[in-house]
Amino acid sequence: MKLVVVAGTPGSGKTSVLMHTIRSLKQAGMSPAVVKIDCLWTDDDKRFERLDIPVRIGLSRDMCPDHFAIYNTDEMLTWAREQDAGVLINETAGLCLRCAPYPDGCLAVCVIDVTTGPNTPLKVGPLLTTADVVVATKGDIVSQAEREVFRERVNEANPGCRIIEANGLSGQGASELAEVISETPDVGQELNLRHNAPLAICTLCTGETRVAKKHHMGVLRHIDGFTEYRGE
Amino acid sequence: MQDIHELTIICGIDKSGAKEDVEKIRICPGEIIGIVGPTGSGKSSLICDIEQLSQGDTPTRRKILINGKAPGRDIRTDPRKKRIAQLSQNMHFLADMTVEEFLRMHAKSRNRNSDTVEQVIDIANTLTGESIQPGHQLTILSGGQSRALMAADIAVISDSPIVLIDEIENAGIKKQEALKLLAAEGKIVLVVTHDPVLALMTKRRIVMRNGGVRQVITTSTGEMNVCSELVKLDNYMMSLRDTIRQGGLVEQAVVV
C-alpha cells in the first residue's frame, strides 16, 4: 500500500484538489482511502464520502494536529489495510508551519495558495522544503507573471520538488497529481520523519494558562533565541 | 523546444456537456485570431486552455497541440521552456514586492537577463498615463499601470511565439499600441475582445457561446474596409479622451 501525506496552509484548497485527484485515482483503477485530521471540527468526511471511498476523520482537539497525525500513522495504515485500500491519503490540518508531518517512504504533498504572495514559499518552512510535490493553487486569480515568480520562489525553497499548478474548482492538475501518486512505491515498515516535530516540552503544553515567565518550566526559548531548561 | 509552426485546438464540450460546433482550429505563425462572444460565453476559458496546454484535463476537455503533437510535460509546466505569454484580465498584483524586484524574479524564472527590467519599465511608461518607477510597490499600481507593466513584460521578458491577450481594451491603456507591441511579426496571437476595432483587425475570429466554440469567421474585405473607417473614428475618440484627461475642453470637437 502507498502512503500519501497532504499538508498545507488552511484554506489552500487541499480537500478540493484531493476530491478531483481521488476521482482520477479511481478512474485509473486504484482504491484510495482517506484519513482527514483536523483540530476541532470538520465535515470533510461527508465531502469525501460522496466519492464512495473509505473515509475516517481524526480530531486532535487540544493536541498539536501534526503530533496527533504522527502518533496515529500506524493506526491509520492498519485501518486502510483493513479497507483493502491501495493508497492511504492522509490529509493533515497543518497549522503552525514549524514541522512537516511527512515520514520517509510516503509521497509528501504540500498544497500552497498562490494568492498568498511570492514570499510565502520562504515562510512555510519544512512543510514545503521537505515535500516531494508542491501543488500551487488559485493561480487563475493572478497573472501569468505572478504565477511564474511564485514558482521560481518554490524552486528556490525546494529545488528538487515537482510543482503542479492546480485548480480546486476546475480540477486542473488533479490528473497529474494522481499520476505521481500511482508511481509512488509502497510504504515500508520502519517509518522515520523527514523533519523533527516542533520543540514543545513545557508547562504550556500541559495546560498552564498564566502568562508570567515565572510560571513556566521545561525547554524554553527566549525572544533573543537563547534556549534554556528550567525545572528539576 | 523546436520552432512552432502550428498551434491546434482540438475542441471539446460546452457548458451543457454537448460537443462544440467546430472540431479543430489550426493557427499558423503570423496570424492574429480574435475570440468574441457575450460575457460568460467561455472566451477566457479558451485562452486559459491554451495557456495551460490542456490535454483533456480541464472542464472543456479541449486538447491543445503544438506542431500537431501533444507537448511534453516540461514544455507544459516549466516557464523556462514554455513558449506562451498571457496577458490576463487579472490586473491587480497581490505580490508584496517592488516593481524592480518582481521583474528581476520574473526574468530569472524565464531565463532572461536582468538588464531587461529597465526596458520593461520604459515600455510600460509609453502605454500608461502616470509613470511607473522601479521602486514602486506592485500593490499600489493602478489597474492601467499594472496592465501596461504586464504588456511590456510580455513583450520583453515573456517574449514568446504564442501570445494570448484578454480584453486589452478595458485597461485604460493605448490598446492599438499595446496590440502592436504584443503582436510582433511571426507570432501566433489570440485576442479576446468586445471591441469592434480589435475584432476586425484580426484575420479570423472564433465565436463563443455557452462555453463552446460555435464558428470561425474569416474577416472579409468588406469588414476590413469597415475596420479602417473604425480606426479613424477610434483615433478621434482617443484624442478626445486624452484632451479630457488632461483637463482640456472639447467644445470645438466635430461630430463625425
Chai-1 contact restraints between the chains, C-beta under 6 A:
chainA,res_idxA,chainB,res_idxB,connection_type,confidence,min_distance_angstrom,max_distance_angstrom,comment,restraint_id
A,T115,B,L94,contact,1.0,0.0,6.0,A-B,restraint_1
A,G117,B,L94,contact,1.0,0.0,6.0,A-B,restraint_2
A,G117,B,A95,contact,1.0,0.0,6.0,A-B,restraint_3
A,G117,B,D96,contact,1.0,0.0,6.0,A-B,restraint_4
A,P118,B,A95,contact,1.0,0.0,6.0,A-B,restraint_5
A,V142,B,N90,contact,1.0,0.0,6.0,A-B,restraint_6
A,V142,B,L94,contact,1.0,0.0,6.0,A-B,restraint_7
A,S143,B,S88,contact,1.0,0.0,6.0,A-B,restraint_8
A,S143,B,N90,contact,1.0,0.0,6.0,A-B,restraint_9
A,S143,B,M150,contact,1.0,0.0,6.0,A-B,restraint_10
A,Q144,B,Q86,contact,1.0,0.0,6.0,A-B,restraint_11
A,A145,B,H106,contact,1.0,0.0,6.0,A-B,restraint_12
A,A145,B,D153,contact,1.0,0.0,6.0,A-B,restraint_13
A,E146,B,A95,contact,1.0,0.0,6.0,A-B,restraint_14
A,E148,B,P79,contact,1.0,0.0,6.0,A-B,restraint_15
A,E148,B,S109,contact,1.0,0.0,6.0,A-B,restraint_16
A,V149,B,M105,contact,1.0,0.0,6.0,A-B,restraint_17
A,V149,B,H106,contact,1.0,0.0,6.0,A-B,restraint_18
A,E152,B,M105,contact,1.0,0.0,6.0,A-B,restraint_19
A,E152,B,K108,contact,1.0,0.0,6.0,A-B,restraint_20
A,E152,B,S109,contact,1.0,0.0,6.0,A-B,restraint_21
A,S170,B,T58,contact,1.0,0.0,6.0,A-B,restraint_22
A,S170,B,P59,contact,1.0,0.0,6.0,A-B,restraint_23
A,Q172,B,T58,contact,1.0,0.0,6.0,A-B,restraint_24
A,S175,B,D57,contact,1.0,0.0,6.0,A-B,restraint_25
